[in-house]
């Protein structure tokens, strides 16, 4: 909730938080800090210092580095000062820390002088360069790290505005409903709405291959993760419980180095989730066709065990895709305990048409063999249809 409040207040005055930091400026300043400019003995007479500076091949590099840093600090500090009256309370200590890091060093002069560095005498330049590269360097990188965080918040707020994202609401009564959500990674993405029915905490998602089940699950997973980081989400509105853990199991890979098969990698993920539930955590889980690494009846039996376990934790929610027929055969009692949904596929003149629309009910359409024939694999293998 704290992150939401910060982003909402930055959004209200978005232009003020554009600090104008660019990679080229940072690169040049870091190059200056890492330079091998010879530091002259400050105890020598001013005349000697002037003479050495004027003859030093490092003078131009020194002058340019100090000037670049001066312009950078002057610009950033001015913008922070303008934004501070509109700063979220949670962010004010961060801004004050930047001011302290700059104002408690010789860099304060840079922030005040800006491009007036050109007016420095050789002796003043030498002294300031020494202070900056040896005394202010650590403080600069601390301040830069804080500025990066502010820039990240600005980028998030800008993304919210550009992509028209909305902040979700967190329910206190386990309400879970999302309206008109979409996947921002897809152009012209079909928008879908879904909700968990009363006294139901598992949605079983069905549908044929290529119907859009995995894309829908990824979209829901993205929404859950963004919501729990305090970020806005790609939807018109959303209300969901605040979970202790969000577990997503999509496209789990095997591991050659660790000796994990695909099936065992899935088991490890499921075990993590089971431990979270046993410890009393409220979890949101997404599973995409679990246990593909074993035979259909064995996979259905494993899925039934998982479903029955989750049903014992009504404050935790789960969406998983599976083949309905096999699961109901493994445990017919689940028929009345799960919320069945599907991603719509229409068959028109024997040809499938994918609408990518999330709907209630069960899909009994299977298209694996259809696509095998469409690709001509049966002919390549010289096998007639069965």
Beta strands, then each sheet from edge to edge (+ up, - down):
strand 1: 169-170
strand 2: 177-181
strand 3: 192-195
strand 4: 202-206
strand 5: 237-240
strand 6: 245-249
strand 7: 283-288
strand 8: 317-321
strand 9: 339-348
strand 10: 351-360
sheet 1: 1+ 5+ 2- 3+
sheet 2: 6+ 7+ 8+ 4+ 9+ 10-
end
